[in-house]
Amino acid sequence: MADLSDYRQVLTPNYDVPPTIIVKGQGCKLYGQNGESYLDLAGGIAVSALGHCHPDVIKILTEQANKVWHLSNVLANEPAIHLAKALVNATFADRVFFCNSGAEANEAAIKAARKAANELFGNEKYEIICFDESFHGRTIATITAGGQPKYREGFGPMPEGFTHIPINRGDILERTVSEKTCAIIVEPIQGEGGVRPICPKFFEKIRKHCDRVSGALIVDEVQTGMGRTGKLFAYQHSGVTPDILSSAKSLGCGFPIGAMLCKEWISEHFVPGTHGSTYGGNPLGTAVAGKVLETINQPELLNNVLCRGEQLMQGLNELNKKYKLFKTVRGKGLLIGAVLQENYAGRSSELTTLTMQEGLMTLVAGPDVHRFAPPLIISASEIDDALTMLNRAYSHFKKQP
Ligand SMILES: *Cc1c(COP(=O)(O)O)cnc(C)c1O
């Protein structure tokens, strides 16, 4: 049996050592090495949208595993074509590029926007406008786009042409966007940055300024997409249409897959030789994601996201009347963040430790936010159970550390 001292020895030390080893998942439950069980409101960081070991997903995965796993991009496969068609039918997009993660989807988005701008307007139009506190992945280009300087420290030099501004500041946006701007990249709700929703009016302004300078609007829906907010993609709550959208996380419900969706005016510059991925669009991943999309994009499931989200948010607000830990509870659907009061700032990880002791998996979103991103199939009684455990966990939070 592997244990955590092995973990400490042989894995690179870039993550905190987890408190336990999980050996099995079923629905919204996880089970540890010693038989202990947890209710999962972390969902593998907004990934396990259909919970663990969903029977339909297991079925399609094993069926495809018995046919063909991998072909590379020199050959075509049916599941990739089906999935691309389904994504195009369900969204603004004309075409889809497949890859293996959120960061790769954003890399593809940035490269596609740059290529289109370069060919349409010349090599001066390369600037990507990004937002403070945003998160777009951990590759060099995506930490450059991200708005959290700590992720860039020690990894320089960074690529050029990325400008950061605060969200929800129309005046700054207006004077920053120029003819040099090739794209604006934005999360509808900043996930890692603290479950911080963008103001709808500001989202419309971003679209308007992209149009003003013929720039591309890249919407990063790696965390907010695939039903997380109660629509298939969060941009669909608004009247704003992206030019490019990145998806990953819940797209594969745990099978690594990413996708970059885009309009024709972008994709027509992605000609043979311009971009690629060996694994991207492999039949195993696309078969799984095809079933995931079909299962999530149903009115009953999306309605469950909204109802359970409201239930959880209401319950958190009730608990907060009792414990007064948070200054606000925000988010949409089943992406919810409880923001610690100023006097408890920096202590969000104590909350995840406390909930785990009660048998509940939760997340942080930065040092000040207690985050919840459960499977979208979670039931009303499971949310009630979670709130009971949260009540106990919050009661143990030491107001004077
Ligand atoms: C998680 C995340 C990413 C990065 O996805 P990876 O699969 O870890 O590369 C990018 N953007 C957003 C908004 C995310 O939440």
The ligand as a Tripos MOL2 file, in Angstrom:
@<TRIPOS>MOLECULE
LIG
   15    15     1     0     0
SMALL
NO_CHARGES

@<TRIPOS>ATOM
      1 C1         -8.3640   25.3610  -13.8040 C.3       1 LIG1
      2 C2         -8.4010   26.5150  -14.7420 C.ar      1 LIG1
      3 C3         -7.5090   26.6180  -15.8200 C.ar      1 LIG1
      4 C4         -6.3700   25.6250  -16.0160 C.3       1 LIG1
      5 O1         -6.8180   24.3480  -16.3190 O.3       1 LIG1
      6 P1         -5.7560   23.1330  -16.2460 P.3       1 LIG1
      7 O2         -6.5540   21.9690  -16.7550 O.co2     1 LIG1
      8 O3         -5.3280   23.0040  -14.8270 O.co2     1 LIG1
      9 O4         -4.6290   23.4850  -17.1350 O.co2     1 LIG1
     10 C5         -7.6510   27.6690  -16.6920 C.ar      1 LIG1
     11 N1         -8.6090   28.5800  -16.5270 N.ar      1 LIG1
     12 C6         -9.4850   28.5340  -15.5030 C.ar      1 LIG1
     13 C7        -10.5430   29.5700  -15.3960 C.3       1 LIG1
     14 C8         -9.4080   27.5080  -14.5690 C.ar      1 LIG1
     15 O5        -10.2500   27.4780  -13.5350 O.3       1 LIG1
@<TRIPOS>BOND
     1     1     2 1
     2     2     3 ar
     3     2    14 ar
     4     3     4 1
     5     3    10 ar
     6     4     5 1
     7     5     6 1
     8     6     7 2
     9     6     8 1
    10     6     9 1
    11    10    11 ar
    12    11    12 ar
    13    12    13 1
    14    12    14 ar
    15    14    15 1
@<TRIPOS>SUBSTRUCTURE
     1 LIG1         1 GROUP 0 **** ****
